[in-house]
Amino acid sequence: MTVNGNACGDESQIRSVAREIFQHALEESSIERGFSRNLRCEQGVLKAGDGLYDLASFSKTFVVSFGKGAHSSLEALISRLGPGFKASGIVCAPTPPVAPVAGFRYFEGGHPMPNHESVRAAEAILSALDSLDERSLVIYLLSGGGSAIVEKPIGTEISFADLVETYRALVHSGAPIAQINAVRKHLSAVKGGRMARAAAPARQLSILISDVPDNALDSLASGPTMPDSSTTGQCYDIVQRFNLLPQLPESVRKLFAMRTLEETPKAGDPLFERAQWYPVLSNLSAREAAVERASANGFAPRIDNSCDDWDYRKAADYLLERVRELRNQDARVCLISGGEVTVTVDGKPGAGGRNQQFALYCAERIQGEKICVLSAGTDGIDGNSPAAGSVADGTTIERAMKMGLSAEAALQSFDAYPFFDALGDTLMTGYTGTNVRDVRLLLAW
């Protein structure tokens, strides 16, 4: 067997190929590439999708950029619009800027839990938007992680401590991200279209770097600028289904117990008449790049996103069965799966995240087989670890046992990062400045 002209029957080379495919997907999912492919500005007119924006016709252009890709998004926008572009705005990201842009206020919001800067940023954004009129243009640059990075509770009775406690309960509930965000929207002063409400009647353009399913864009950053498709009734059902009520602080628990949540703005509301939304990057960008590089490495690529938002064990069992079936059709196959899996954490977790948990579960089930599994987040961060994810193959368990490592213990304690780190099988990309969900690669030969 050859890959790029080199013999590669050995698993370590296949692990390298998997890393190469993921790295290519990561590069093609960069915000700069996404903006370059999808935004144009000629003679002072910005073209985004079907929308045209004559920048000179607005009395004020205000930019709100928040999420994990906030800094990269602002840099990419300014480079598209050119040196003559004049705007002010607010930026909130989990990291400080390398080169702050004049005219912009910066906040360092928390992730995965909001911090005090998250609240201060939300208050500053709402105040600035409230001062705009119909001759103003607001450009929102929204990316993954925005739900926590900019946040303000819907009522003063919800303290900051209550806010953090609520987020922690939701993140560890095992609920799919869309359902988590549905609850967040109805507890927030900025989510579920409420930021757009503050900006009306200004013209509003949302440029989206999506880390949510393609058919659920209003889940991105919990949909601050879009009509909300979720309802209070769904929130009550979600809290009941995942037994969340006992885990919520009293102030939030009371809103659910008394069923007094306020409804969010919906499609058809006049406040959205001058608002547009345009995704420039999504998980599709990463999947297409993975297909390209897998083919270049001599593997027949296949895409299967059936397991999006499934429990990681169910997803792993399904994908492993699928790649074994595909191997019967092609000698070398690369099964590509985008989106996210869920992990319900019991007790106090160790170091790791959903991607490493998924890979470790797979490692136990592919012992001795010619299958390699890579799972990683495009934001470069997997849970509470410094890794983006990890790679496993049929030799992982054997190599671990020789080092005195227990895969079962690591799996049970949600402590996959030290396990893979000891083997040299983590993916350390560093913070990428973008987020288009996770990528899973299953190579069989």
MOGI-V319715 format. One record per residue. N is the residue number from 1. RES is the residue in one small letter. SS is DSSP state (alpha for helix, beta for strand, coil for the rest). OMEGA is omega in radians with two decimals (* if undefined). Layout:
# MOGI-V319715
N/RES/SS/OMEGA  N/RES/SS/OMEGA
This chain:
# MOGI-V319715
1/m/coil/3.12  2/t/beta/3.03  3/v/beta/-3.06  4/n/coil/3.06  5/g/coil/-3.09  6/n/beta/3.06  7/a/beta/-3.08  8/c/coil/3.05  9/g/coil/-3.07  10/d/coil/-3.00  11/e/alpha/-3.11  12/s/alpha/3.10  13/q/alpha/3.10  14/i/alpha/3.07  15/r/alpha/3.11  16/s/alpha/3.10  17/v/alpha/3.11  18/a/alpha/3.10  19/r/alpha/-3.13  20/e/alpha/3.12  21/i/alpha/3.13  22/f/alpha/-3.13  23/q/alpha/3.11  24/h/alpha/3.10  25/a/alpha/3.14  26/l/alpha/-3.12  27/e/alpha/-3.13  28/e/alpha/3.11  29/s/coil/-3.14  30/s/coil/-3.12  31/i/alpha/3.11  32/e/alpha/3.13  33/r/alpha/-3.12  34/g/alpha/3.13  35/f/alpha/-3.12  36/s/alpha/-3.12  37/r/alpha/-2.90  38/n/alpha/-3.12  39/l/beta/3.08  40/r/beta/3.03  41/c/beta/-3.14  42/e/beta/3.14  43/q/coil/3.07  44/g/coil/3.12  45/v/beta/3.12  46/l/beta/3.08  47/k/beta/3.10  48/a/beta/-3.05  49/g/coil/3.10  50/d/coil/-3.07  51/g/beta/3.06  52/l/beta/-3.07  53/y/beta/3.09  54/d/beta/-2.98  55/l/alpha/-3.13  56/a/alpha/-3.09  57/s/alpha/-3.12  58/f/coil/3.12  59/s/coil/-3.13  60/k/beta/3.00  61/t/beta/-3.10  62/f/beta/-3.08  63/v/beta/3.06  64/v/beta/-3.11  65/s/beta/3.09  66/f/beta/-3.06  67/g/coil/-3.14  68/k/coil/-3.13  69/g/coil/-3.02  70/a/alpha/-3.10  71/h/alpha/-3.14  72/s/alpha/-3.13  73/s/alpha/3.14  74/l/alpha/3.11  75/e/alpha/-3.12  76/a/alpha/3.12  77/l/alpha/-3.11  78/i/alpha/3.12  79/s/alpha/3.09  80/r/alpha/-3.02  81/l/alpha/3.05  82/g/coil/-3.04  83/p/coil/-3.13  84/g/coil/-3.11  85/f/coil/3.14  86/k/coil/3.13  87/a/coil/3.01  88/s/beta/3.13  89/g/beta/-3.10  90/i/beta/3.13  91/v/beta/3.08  92/c/beta/-3.11  93/a/beta/3.12  94/p/coil/3.13  95/t/coil/3.11  96/p/coil/3.13  97/p/coil/3.05  98/v/coil/-3.13  99/a/coil/-3.12  100/p/coil/3.13  101/v/coil/-3.14  102/a/coil/3.11  103/g/coil/-3.10  104/f/beta/3.03  105/r/beta/-3.06  106/y/beta/3.07  107/f/beta/3.13  108/e/beta/-3.08  109/g/coil/-3.10  110/g/coil/3.04  111/h/coil/0.14  112/p/coil/3.09  113/m/coil/3.07  114/p/coil/3.02  115/n/coil/-3.10  116/h/alpha/3.09  117/e/alpha/3.08  118/s/alpha/-3.13  119/v/alpha/3.13  120/r/alpha/3.10  121/a/alpha/3.13  122/a/alpha/3.13  123/e/alpha/3.13  124/a/alpha/3.13  125/i/alpha/-3.13  126/l/alpha/3.14  127/s/alpha/-3.13  128/a/alpha/-3.13  129/l/alpha/-3.11  130/d/alpha/-3.10  131/s/coil/-3.09  132/l/coil/3.11  133/d/coil/-3.03  134/e/coil/3.12  135/r/coil/-3.12  136/s/beta/3.03  137/l/beta/3.03  138/v/beta/3.03  139/i/beta/3.09  140/y/beta/3.04  141/l/beta/-2.99  142/l/beta/3.12  143/s/beta/-3.08  144/g/coil/-3.12  145/g/coil/-3.09  146/g/alpha/-3.12  147/s/alpha/3.14  148/a/alpha/-3.01  149/i/alpha/3.03  150/v/coil/-3.07  151/e/coil/3.01  152/k/coil/3.14  153/p/beta/-3.10  154/i/coil/-3.12  155/g/coil/-3.12  156/t/coil/-3.14  157/e/coil/3.10  158/i/coil/-3.11  159/s/coil/3.10  160/f/alpha/3.12  161/a/alpha/3.10  162/d/alpha/3.13  163/l/alpha/-3.13  164/v/alpha/3.14  165/e/alpha/3.12  166/t/alpha/3.11  167/y/alpha/-3.11  168/r/alpha/3.13  169/a/alpha/-3.12  170/l/alpha/-3.10  171/v/alpha/-3.09  172/h/coil/-3.06  173/s/coil/-3.04  174/g/coil/3.12  175/a/coil/3.05  176/p/coil/-3.05  177/i/alpha/-3.14  178/a/alpha/3.14  179/q/alpha/3.05  180/i/alpha/-3.11  181/n/alpha/3.07  182/a/alpha/3.12  183/v/alpha/3.12  184/r/alpha/-3.10  185/k/alpha/-3.03  186/h/alpha/3.08  187/l/coil/-2.97  188/s/beta/3.08  189/a/coil/-3.08  190/v/coil/-3.02  191/k/coil/3.05  192/g/coil/3.10  193/g/coil/-3.07  194/r/alpha/3.04  195/m/alpha/3.09  196/a/alpha/3.11  197/r/alpha/3.13  198/a/alpha/-3.08  199/a/alpha/-3.12  200/a/coil/0.25  201/p/coil/3.13  202/a/coil/3.00  203/r/beta/-3.02  204/q/beta/3.08  205/l/beta/3.09  206/s/beta/3.07  207/i/beta/-2.91  208/l/beta/2.93  209/i/beta/-2.85  210/s/coil/2.99  211/d/coil/-3.13  212/v/coil/3.09  213/p/coil/-3.06  214/d/coil/-3.12  215/n/coil/-3.10  216/a/coil/-3.08  217/l/alpha/3.14  218/d/alpha/3.01  219/s/alpha/-3.14  220/l/alpha/-3.07  221/a/alpha/-3.10  222/s/alpha/2.96  223/g/coil/-3.08  224/p/coil/-3.03  225/t/coil/-3.04  226/m/coil/2.98  227/p/coil/-3.08  228/d/coil/3.12  229/s/coil/3.14  230/s/coil/-3.08  231/t/coil/3.08  232/t/alpha/3.13  233/g/alpha/3.09  234/q/alpha/3.11  235/c/alpha/3.10  236/y/alpha/-3.14  237/d/alpha/-3.12  238/i/alpha/-3.13  239/v/alpha/3.12  240/q/alpha/-3.07  241/r/alpha/-3.10  242/f/coil/3.08  243/n/coil/-3.05  244/l/coil/-3.01  245/l/alpha/-3.14  246/p/alpha/-3.08  247/q/alpha/-3.10  248/l/coil/3.09  249/p/coil/-3.02  250/e/alpha/-3.09  251/s/alpha/3.13  252/v/alpha/3.11  253/r/alpha/-3.13  254/k/alpha/3.13  255/l/alpha/3.14  256/f/alpha/-3.12  257/a/alpha/-3.13  258/m/coil/3.12  259/r/coil/-3.09  260/t/coil/3.06  261/l/coil/3.08  262/e/coil/3.13  263/e/coil/-3.13  264/t/coil/3.11  265/p/coil/-3.08  266/k/coil/3.07  267/a/coil/-3.11  268/g/coil/3.08  269/d/coil/-3.12  270/p/alpha/-3.10  271/l/alpha/-3.13  272/f/alpha/-3.06  273/e/coil/-3.11  274/r/coil/-3.10  275/a/beta/3.07  276/q/beta/-3.11  277/w/beta/-3.05  278/y/beta/3.07  279/p/beta/3.11  280/v/beta/3.09  281/l/beta/3.05  282/s/coil/3.12  283/n/alpha/3.09  284/l/alpha/3.12  285/s/alpha/-3.13  286/a/alpha/-3.12  287/r/alpha/-3.14  288/e/alpha/3.11  289/a/alpha/3.12  290/a/alpha/3.09  291/v/alpha/-3.12  292/e/alpha/-3.07  293/r/alpha/3.07  294/a/alpha/3.11  295/s/alpha/-3.14  296/a/alpha/-3.14  297/n/coil/3.03  298/g/coil/3.11  299/f/coil/3.05  300/a/beta/-3.08  301/p/beta/3.03  302/r/beta/3.13  303/i/beta/3.08  304/d/coil/3.13  305/n/coil/-3.07  306/s/coil/-2.98  307/c/coil/3.11  308/d/coil/3.14  309/d/coil/3.03  310/w/coil/2.95  311/d/beta/-3.01  312/y/alpha/-3.13  313/r/alpha/3.09  314/k/alpha/3.14  315/a/alpha/-3.14  316/a/alpha/3.14  317/d/alpha/-3.13  318/y/alpha/-3.08  319/l/alpha/3.11  320/l/alpha/3.08  321/e/alpha/-3.12  322/r/alpha/-3.10  323/v/alpha/3.07  324/r/alpha/3.09  325/e/alpha/-3.12  326/l/alpha/3.13  327/r/alpha/3.08  328/n/coil/-3.14  329/q/coil/-3.13  330/d/coil/-3.12  331/a/coil/3.14  332/r/coil/-3.08  333/v/beta/3.04  334/c/beta/3.11  335/l/beta/-3.07  336/i/beta/-3.12  337/s/beta/3.13  338/g/beta/3.14  339/g/beta/-3.04  340/e/coil/3.00  341/v/coil/-3.11  342/t/beta/3.10  343/v/coil/3.05  344/t/coil/-3.04  345/v/coil/3.06  346/d/coil/3.13  347/g/coil/-3.13  348/k/coil/-3.08  349/p/coil/3.01  350/g/coil/-3.12  351/a/coil/-3.14  352/g/coil/-3.14  353/g/coil/-3.02  354/r/alpha/-3.11  355/n/alpha/3.13  356/q/alpha/3.07  357/q/alpha/3.10  358/f/alpha/-3.10  359/a/alpha/-3.14  360/l/alpha/3.08  361/y/alpha/3.11  362/c/alpha/-3.09  363/a/alpha/-3.14  364/e/alpha/-3.03  365/r/alpha/3.13  366/i/coil/-3.13  367/q/coil/3.10  368/g/coil/-3.13  369/e/coil/3.06  370/k/coil/3.10  371/i/beta/3.08  372/c/beta/-3.11  373/v/beta/3.02  374/l/beta/3.07  375/s/beta/-3.05  376/a/beta/3.09  377/g/beta/-3.11  378/t/coil/3.06  379/d/coil/3.13  380/g/coil/-3.08  381/i/coil/3.07  382/d/coil/3.13  383/g/coil/-3.10  384/n/coil/-3.14  385/s/coil/3.08  386/p/coil/-3.10  387/a/coil/3.03  388/a/coil/-3.11  389/g/beta/-3.11  390/s/beta/3.12  391/v/beta/-3.14  392/a/beta/3.07  393/d/beta/-3.07  394/g/coil/3.14  395/t/coil/-3.01  396/t/alpha/-3.07  397/i/alpha/3.11  398/e/alpha/3.14  399/r/alpha/-3.14  400/a/alpha/-3.13  401/m/alpha/3.12  402/k/alpha/3.12  403/m/coil/3.13  404/g/coil/-3.13  405/l/coil/3.13  406/s/coil/3.09  407/a/alpha/-3.10  408/e/alpha/3.13  409/a/alpha/3.13  410/a/alpha/-3.14  411/l/alpha/-3.09  412/q/alpha/-3.09  413/s/coil/3.13  414/f/coil/-3.03  415/d/coil/-3.02  416/a/alpha/-3.06  417/y/alpha/3.13  418/p/alpha/3.12  419/f/alpha/-3.11  420/f/alpha/3.13  421/d/alpha/3.12  422/a/alpha/3.14  423/l/alpha/-3.06  424/g/coil/-3.04  425/d/coil/3.01  426/t/beta/3.05  427/l/beta/-3.08  428/m/coil/-3.12  429/t/coil/-2.96  430/g/coil/-3.13  431/y/coil/-2.98  432/t/coil/-3.10  433/g/coil/3.07  434/t/coil/3.07  435/n/coil/3.07  436/v/coil/3.11  437/r/coil/-3.04  438/d/beta/3.04  439/v/beta/3.04  440/r/beta/3.12  441/l/beta/3.07  442/l/beta/-3.12  443/l/beta/3.09  444/a/beta/-3.09  445/w/coil/*
